[in-house]
C-alpha cells in the first residue's frame, strides 16, 4: 500500500500501565504460612494502580495517548470496555469523553461482562463498511483478587486502546470469526468484589483446546491463510502455557506467540488483547499476519494484516517497584486503616453544581483574555492581569495538555491523603497560567522548582457514604517515554 492511500482499519494502538509495580514475592511473603502453593506464581511484578486511579482514569490516559498519536483525528464514536467500571448506573464512557474533549455529538457507550468485550467490539467496528466515522475503542481494568488467591497474583491494572477509521492504517482486517458459548470458566455476581474461578484443567481442555481452537481454525479457513503464515499470535490467558498449547495444536510457530508481559505487568482482563495487539503491531513487518484471539463466554478471532505505515505514538515507560503489600490492600480498599480524625469528613457532591462546573473540571478549562492574552484558571468575568482588567474578555482554553513546571511545592505529613505525604504546590503553565495543584505519582524527594510536569486525570476524592467519586486533574513529573519501535 502506498502510504498516501486511505484504508479502513487500525490507525493507532496504545497501552497504559500504572507506574507502581507490586513485587509478587512480597505478596507471597504475607501468605506463605497458609498458601505456600502461590510460590510458583511469585515471580516478577504486577501493575498496581495508585489510590486515585480506576478503570475510568486509566482509559482517559490511553485515550489521550491515541489523540497525541493522531492529533487530527475527528473522533465520532467512543467505546469503553471493562469488567471493573466504577459506576453501574452512570455512563462511564461519558466521563472519559468529557475528559478527553470529545464533541457532545459523539456516540459513547460502555461494554462489559466478558474478558473478550473489547475484542468483540473491535471486530464489530472493523467489519463495518468503510465509513467516515473514527472510532476510539478503550479497554481498562482494575480488578480485585481475593487475598491469597491466584487472581491476586495474576491480575494487573492497566488500559489499552485502538483508534479505528479511514486513513493511513497500520493494520487492516482480513477475516474474523466469533463464537458464543456459555462455558463458565469464571464468574462474578453483581455486587461481589471477587471472581470465582473453575478448575483450570477443565477450562483448558473444554474451553481453549476446543472452543478457541475451532474458532481460530474457522477464521483461518475463511481467510484462506495457513497457520504457518501467521507471524504474530495474540491470545491472552491467565492459565500457564495455554497459549503455547493452542499454538502447537493449530500449527503456529512457537516464535509467533506474543508476550503477555506476565512477569512485569500481569493479566489486564478485557484490556489484555488490545495491549498485546499493540506489542504485535509494533513488532510486525509490512505484510505480516497478526491473529488476535480473546476467550470468554465464547471466543473472538481477528486476523489482521500489517501495512507499511509506521506505528505512531509511544510505549509505556518503566515502572517503580512497590514492596508494601499493606499499601496495595489499602489502595484497593481491602483493609481499613485508622487514619485519625483528619480523615473524618463528609464530602457530598452537589450534582447540580458539578454540572454547571463541568467544563472546568472535565477538561481543566480556564480562560484566555482576548485583550492581553493572559491565561488564568479558573475563568472569571474579570482578567487577573492588573494592567488589563478587561471584563468578559476571556475565551475558554484547556490546560490539560499544556506543559508545565513546578513553581513551589509542599509535602504535608499531617493532612490526610491515602498515600502520605500530601504533596501540592504552585504550577506554572507554558504560555501563561498559574494554578495551585495536587501532585500525583511523585516520590517524596523528587519535587524541585523547575521540574517539568504534565497533567493526569485522577480521582479527587471518594464519597464513601453515597458511593460516589469525583475526578479532577493533577500534576505529575514528565518521565521518559520510549518511542515505539517500528519495523515498517
C-alpha positions in Angstrom: 0.0 0.0 0.0 1.2 3.5 -0.8 1.5 5.5 2.4 -0.7 8.2 0.9 -3.6 5.8 0.2 -6.5 5.8 2.6 -7.6 2.4 4.0 -10.1 1.5 6.7 -8.5 -0.2 9.7 -6.4 0.4 12.7 -4.9 3.9 12.7 -3.1 3.7 16.0 -2.7 1.4 19.1 -1.5 2.1 22.6 -1.3 0.8 26.1 -1.1 2.4 29.5 0.4 0.8 32.6 0.4 2.5 36.1 3.8 3.4 37.5 3.6 1.2 40.5 4.6 -2.4 40.1 3.9 -4.7 43.1 6.5 -7.3 43.8 4.8 -10.7 43.8 7.4 -12.1 46.2 6.1 -9.6 48.8 2.6 -10.9 48.3 3.8 -14.5 48.8 5.7 -13.4 52.0 2.4 -12.5 53.6 0.6 -15.6 52.6 3.3 -18.3 52.7 2.0 -19.6 56.1 -1.3 -20.7 54.7 -0.9 -20.7 50.9 2.6 -22.0 50.1 1.3 -23.1 46.7 1.5 -19.5 45.5 5.2 -19.8 45.2 5.0 -20.9 41.6 3.3 -17.6 40.8 5.5 -15.3 42.9 7.8 -14.2 40.1 8.3 -10.7 38.9 5.8 -7.9 39.3 2.2 -6.9 38.6 1.0 -3.5 37.7 -0.7 -1.7 40.6 -2.9 1.3 40.2 -2.4 4.1 42.7 -5.2 5.0 45.1 -6.6 7.7 42.7 -6.6 5.5 39.6 -9.5 3.4 38.4 -10.7 2.0 35.1 -12.0 5.4 34.0 -8.8 7.4 34.7 -6.7 4.7 33.0 -9.0 4.8 30.0 -8.5 8.5 29.9 -4.8 8.1 29.8 -4.9 5.6 26.9 -7.3 7.8 25.0 -5.1 10.9 25.4 -2.1 8.9 24.1 -4.1 8.0 21.0 -5.1 11.6 20.5 -1.5 12.6 20.7 -0.5 9.9 18.2 -3.1 11.1 15.7 -3.8 14.7 16.7 -6.0 15.5 13.7 -8.4 12.5 14.2 -12.0 13.7 14.4 -13.3 11.0 16.8 -17.1 10.4 16.4 -17.6 7.3 18.5 -16.1 6.1 21.8 -16.5 2.7 23.4 -15.1 1.9 26.9 -14.8 -1.9 27.6 -14.2 -3.1 31.2 -15.5 -5.6 33.8 -14.5 -3.3 36.6 -16.2 0.0 35.8 -16.7 2.2 38.9 -20.4 3.1 38.1 -23.1 0.5 37.4 -25.7 3.1 36.5 -23.8 6.0 35.0 -22.2 6.2 31.6 -18.5 5.7 32.4 -17.6 6.3 28.8 -19.3 9.7 29.2 -16.8 10.7 31.9 -14.0 9.6 29.6 -15.4 11.5 26.6 -15.7 14.7 28.7 -12.1 14.4 30.0 -10.6 13.9 26.5 -12.7 16.6 25.0 -14.9 14.8 22.6 -17.8 16.7 20.9 -21.2 16.4 22.6 -22.5 14.7 19.4 -20.0 11.8 19.7 -21.7 8.4 20.3 -20.4 6.9 23.5 -21.1 3.6 25.2 -19.9 1.1 27.8 -19.4 -2.7 27.0 -18.7 -5.2 29.8 -19.5 -8.6 31.2 -16.7 -10.5 29.4 -12.9 -10.6 29.1 -13.4 -10.5 25.3 -15.7 -7.5 25.3 -13.1 -5.2 23.8 -12.0 -7.7 21.2 -15.6 -8.4 20.2 -16.2 -4.6 19.9 -13.1 -4.3 17.8 -14.3 -7.0 15.4 -17.7 -5.4 15.1 -16.2 -2.0 14.2 -13.7 -3.4 11.7 -16.4 -5.4 9.9 -18.4 -2.2 9.1 -18.3 -1.0 5.5 -15.8 1.9 5.1 -17.3 5.0 6.6 -16.3 8.5 7.6 -16.6 7.7 11.3 -13.5 7.4 13.5 -14.0 5.1 16.5 -11.9 5.2 19.7 -12.0 1.9 21.5 -10.6 1.8 25.0 -10.3 -1.1 27.4 -9.4 -0.7 31.1 -9.3 -2.8 34.2 -8.7 -2.5 37.9 -9.9 -5.9 39.1 -9.6 -7.3 42.6 -8.3 -10.7 43.6 -9.2 -12.2 46.9 -6.1 -12.0 49.2 -4.0 -15.2 48.9 -5.8 -16.2 45.6 -4.2 -16.9 42.3 -6.1 -14.0 40.8 -4.3 -11.6 43.3 -1.0 -12.8 41.9 -2.1 -12.9 38.2 -4.2 -9.8 37.8 -2.6 -6.5 36.7 -4.1 -3.0 36.4 -3.9 -1.1 33.1 -5.6 0.0 29.9 -5.1 -0.2 26.2 -6.7 1.4 23.1 -7.2 1.3 19.4 -8.2 4.1 17.0 -10.2 2.8 14.0 -11.1 4.7 10.9 -10.2 5.6 7.4 -6.7 6.9 6.8 -3.1 5.8 7.0 -4.0 2.4 8.5 -1.3 0.4 10.3 -3.3 -2.8 10.0 -6.4 -4.0 8.3 -8.9 -6.8 8.8 -8.6 -9.9 6.7 -11.1 -12.2 8.4 -12.9 -12.8 11.6 -14.8 -15.5 13.5 -17.0 -15.1 16.6 -18.3 -17.9 18.7 -20.6 -17.6 21.7 -20.7 -20.4 24.3 -21.9 -20.2 27.9 -18.9 -22.1 29.2 -18.3 -20.6 32.6 -14.6 -20.6 33.4 -15.0 -17.9 36.0 -17.8 -15.5 37.1 -18.6 -12.6 39.4 -22.1 -12.0 40.6 -23.3 -8.4 40.6 -22.3 -6.7 43.9 -19.5 -9.1 44.6 -15.8 -8.0 44.7 -14.1 -11.1 43.6 -14.3 -13.6 40.7 -15.0 -17.3 41.3 -12.8 -19.5 39.1 -13.4 -23.1 38.0 -10.9 -25.9 37.7 -8.1 -24.9 35.4 -7.6 -28.2 33.6 -11.3 -28.4 32.6 -11.2 -24.8 31.3 -8.1 -25.6 29.3 -9.4 -28.8 27.8 -13.1 -27.9 27.2 -12.6 -24.2 26.6 -9.3 -23.2 25.0 -8.5 -26.5 23.3 -11.9 -26.9 21.8 -13.8 -23.6 21.5 -10.8 -21.4 20.9 -9.1 -23.9 18.5 -12.3 -24.3 16.5 -12.8 -20.6 16.3 -9.2 -19.9 15.2 -9.4 -22.6 12.5 -12.6 -21.2 11.2 -11.1 -17.7 10.9 -8.0 -19.0 9.1 -10.2 -21.1 6.7 -12.3 -18.0 5.9 -9.2 -16.1 5.1 -7.5 -18.9 3.1 -4.4 -18.4 5.3 -2.4 -21.3 6.7 -1.1 -21.4 10.3 2.5 -21.2 9.1 1.7 -17.8 7.5 0.7 -16.2 10.8 3.7 -14.2 12.2 2.2 -13.0 15.4 -0.3 -14.9 17.6 -2.0 -12.9 20.3 -4.1 -14.8 22.8 -4.3 -13.7 26.4 -4.9 -16.4 29.0 -4.4 -16.4 32.8 -3.6 -20.2 32.5 0.0 -21.1 32.3 1.3 -22.1 28.8 -2.2 -22.5 27.3 -1.4 -20.1 24.5 1.7 -22.2 23.7 -0.5 -25.4 23.7 -3.1 -23.8 21.4 -0.4 -22.5 19.1 1.1 -26.0 18.8 -2.3 -27.6 18.2 -3.1 -25.1 15.4 0.4 -25.3 13.9 1.7 -21.8 14.7 5.5 -21.4 15.1 6.4 -21.1 18.7 8.2 -17.8 17.9 4.8 -16.3 16.8 3.4 -16.3 20.3 3.3 -12.7 21.5 4.4 -12.0 25.1 1.7 -11.2 27.6 4.2 -9.4 29.8 3.0 -11.5 32.7 6.2 -11.1 34.8 6.2 -7.3 34.5 2.5 -6.2 34.2 0.1 -9.1 34.8 -3.2 -10.0 33.1 -5.2 -6.9 32.2 -8.5 -8.7 31.7 -10.5 -7.1 28.8 -7.6 -4.8 28.1 -5.1 -7.6 27.6 -6.0 -8.4 23.9 -5.6 -4.7 22.9 -2.4 -4.4 24.9 -0.8 -7.5 23.3 -2.1 -6.3 19.9 -0.1 -3.0 20.5 3.0 -5.1 21.1 2.4 -7.2 18.0 1.7 -4.3 15.6 4.9 -2.5 16.7 7.0 -5.7 16.1 5.3 -6.8 12.8 6.9 -6.4 9.4 4.9 -5.0 6.5 2.5 -7.6 5.1 2.7 -9.8 8.3 -0.4 -11.5 9.5 -1.5 -10.9 13.1 -4.1 -13.1 14.7 -5.8 -11.7 17.8 -7.9 -14.1 19.9 -9.9 -13.4 23.0 -11.6 -16.1 25.1 -14.5 -15.6 27.5 -18.2 -16.8 27.1 -17.1 -18.0 23.7 -14.2 -16.8 21.6 -13.3 -14.0 19.2 -10.7 -14.3 16.5 -9.5 -11.4 14.3 -6.9 -11.9 11.5 -5.2 -8.6 10.7 -2.5 -7.7 8.1 0.2 -5.2 8.9 0.7 -2.4 6.4 3.9 -0.4 5.8 2.7 2.7 7.6 4.9 3.4 10.7 3.2 3.0 14.1 2.6 6.4 15.7 2.9 7.1 19.4 5.0 5.6 22.2 5.0 2.6 24.5 4.7 2.7 28.3 7.6 3.9 30.5 9.2 1.7 33.1 7.6 1.3 36.5 8.6 1.8 40.1 9.0 -1.2 42.4 6.5 -1.3 45.2 7.2 -3.7 48.1 4.4 -2.8 50.5 1.6 -5.3 50.3 -0.2 -3.4 53.0 -0.2 -0.3 50.8 -1.8 -2.4 48.0 -4.5 -3.6 50.3 -5.2 0.0 51.5 -5.3 1.4 47.9 -7.8 -1.2 46.9 -10.0 -0.8 49.9 -9.5 -4.4 51.2 -8.2 -3.2 54.5 -9.5 -0.3 56.7 -6.7 1.6 58.3 -7.1 4.1 61.2 -6.3 7.5 59.6 -7.4 9.6 62.5 -9.8 12.5 62.8 -8.3 14.3 59.8 -9.8 11.6 57.6 -13.3 12.0 59.1 -15.1 14.3 56.7 -18.3 14.2 54.7 -17.7 15.4 51.1 -21.1 15.1 49.5 -21.0 16.3 45.8 -23.7 18.7 44.7 -24.6 17.2 41.3 -26.2 20.4 40.2 -23.1 22.4 40.9 -20.9 19.7 39.3 -22.9 20.0 36.1 -22.6 23.8 36.0 -18.8 23.4 36.6 -18.5 20.5 34.2 -16.2 22.1 31.6 -13.7 23.4 34.2 -13.5 20.0 35.9 -13.6 17.7 33.0 -11.3 19.5 30.6 -9.4 21.6 33.1 -10.8 24.6 31.3 -9.5 28.1 32.1 -9.7 31.3 30.2 -7.5 33.4 27.9 -8.0 37.1 27.7 -8.7 38.3 24.2 -7.4 41.7 25.1 -4.0 40.9 26.6 -3.5 37.2 26.1 -3.3 36.4 29.9 -4.3 32.8 30.8 -6.0 32.1 34.1 -7.7 29.4 36.0 -10.5 29.4 36.7 -12.1 31.6 34.1 -13.8 34.6 35.5 -15.5 37.7 34.2 -12.5 39.9 35.1 -9.0 39.5 33.7 -6.4 38.9 36.5 -3.8 41.0 34.7 -3.6 44.2 36.8 -2.6 46.1 33.6 -5.6 44.9 31.7 -8.6 44.1 34.0 -10.8 43.7 30.9 -14.3 42.4 31.6 -16.0 39.5 29.8 -13.0 39.2 27.6 -12.0 35.5 28.2 -12.3 32.6 25.8 -12.3 29.0 27.1 -8.9 27.3 26.9 -8.0 23.8 28.3 -4.8 23.4 30.3 -5.0 19.6 30.3 -2.4 19.1 27.5 -0.2 22.2 28.2 3.3 21.6 29.5 4.0 23.0 33.0 6.7 23.1 35.7 6.9 23.3 39.4 7.0 26.8 40.9 6.7 25.8 44.5 6.0 22.5 46.4 5.0 21.3 49.8 5.0 17.8 51.4 2.4 17.7 54.2 2.6 14.7 56.6 -0.3 16.0 58.7 -3.0 16.5 56.2 -5.0 13.3 55.2 -4.3 11.5 51.9 -4.5 7.8 51.2 -0.8 7.9 50.2 1.2 10.2 52.6 2.6 12.7 52.3 0.1 15.0 50.7 2.1 16.9 48.0 0.9 20.1 46.4 2.2 23.4 45.1 2.0 26.1 42.5 2.3 25.2 38.9 3.4 27.4 36.0 2.0 26.6 32.6 3.8 27.2 29.4 2.3 30.3 27.7 0.8 31.6 30.9 -1.4 30.4 33.8 -0.5 29.6 37.4 -2.5 27.1 39.5 -2.1 25.5 42.9 -2.5 21.8 42.3 -2.1 18.4 43.9 0.8 16.2 42.6 0.3 12.5 41.7 2.8 9.6 41.3 5.6 11.5 42.9 8.4 10.3 45.2 8.9 12.2 48.4 12.3 13.7 47.4 11.5 14.1 43.6 9.9 17.5 43.5 12.1 20.6 42.8 11.5 24.0 41.4 11.5 23.9 37.6 10.7 20.2 37.3 8.7 19.5 34.1 5.1 18.4 34.6 2.2 17.0 32.7 -1.4 16.8 33.7 -3.2 13.5 34.5 -6.9 12.8 35.2 -7.4 11.2 38.5 -9.9 10.5 41.3 -10.0 13.6 43.5 -11.9 12.1 46.4 -14.4 9.4 47.4 -17.8 10.0 48.9 -18.0 6.7 50.8 -21.4 7.5 52.3 -23.1 7.6 48.9 -20.8 5.5 46.7 -19.7 8.5 44.5 -16.3 9.6 43.4 -15.1 12.9 42.0 -12.5 13.3 39.3 -10.1 16.2 38.6 -6.6 16.9 37.1 -3.3 16.5 39.0 0.3 17.2 38.0 2.9 14.5 37.6 6.5 14.6 36.6 7.4 14.1 33.0 9.4 10.9 32.6 11.0 9.5 29.5 8.6 7.7 27.1 10.3 5.1 25.0 9.4 5.7 21.4 7.5 2.9 19.7 9.7 0.7 17.6 8.6 0.0 14.0 9.9 -2.5 11.5 8.0 -0.9 8.6 
